[in-house]
């Protein structure tokens, strides 16, 4: 009986610790004197050798000093597709690179931070599997560097599950619908054609398509110099470059995005209201750009 009692206490303590754990949006992995190209090559190799799939790469804000590598894992894709409310948005994880003088900084999105926010209440049933994927991704990055320094703020699991920036600001569940097509196939064809044409000064970074589930996700580079990444990233901070690219999702026959007032705040949780006001038009600009991909 004592053994059972002790095991129960250990389980409850561990579960409580997980529940209360603070998560940061990013982990700083390394600092080196390598070039962006060398860093990208090492990241892609480390992830591939650890069972992850490389989805794409690009230079946010068309900057020679910034880069992002997007990746996923088969198990993560499987789990994400079980969440009907845009769960597939969490399928793509990212590693960011920033060249600062002679120093190359490599950081990654903290997978658990994203999972808690995007999977909301349903995360509990898959938490162990998701934690395993997160640990695997972080372990893969040990081939790049071992700093693992959290940055960008901290939020508890419960707050991430119900995250919103301020009162009257949107939640994850308040996605903005862009267009309802006649069918999934029509939506898929339209968005693909528009991305190929660079409509709205956009470019496809990656594409995930699950035809049998009628779900597709695209990572989209926002290339307009006046209202795209080149405008808002320098204002809110390109240390968080691994937040990019922005996503559009097609579920069934409906295309949607996460509201900018939610997604930007989630990935920059330490933003002051004063700084947010400097990009007041950005959420609307992003929506307008994404709408062009559905026309």
Helices and strands as residue ranges (DSSP letters): H 2-20, E 22-23, E 26-32, H 36-49, E 53-58, G 60-62, E 66-72, H 74-80, G 87-91, E 93-100, E 103-109, H 111-119, G 120-126, H 127-141, E 149-151, E 155-156, H 157-161, E 176-180, H 184-196, E 202-210, G 211-213, E 215-222, H 229-236, G 238-243, E 246-251, E 254-257, H 260-267, H 273-278, H 282-292
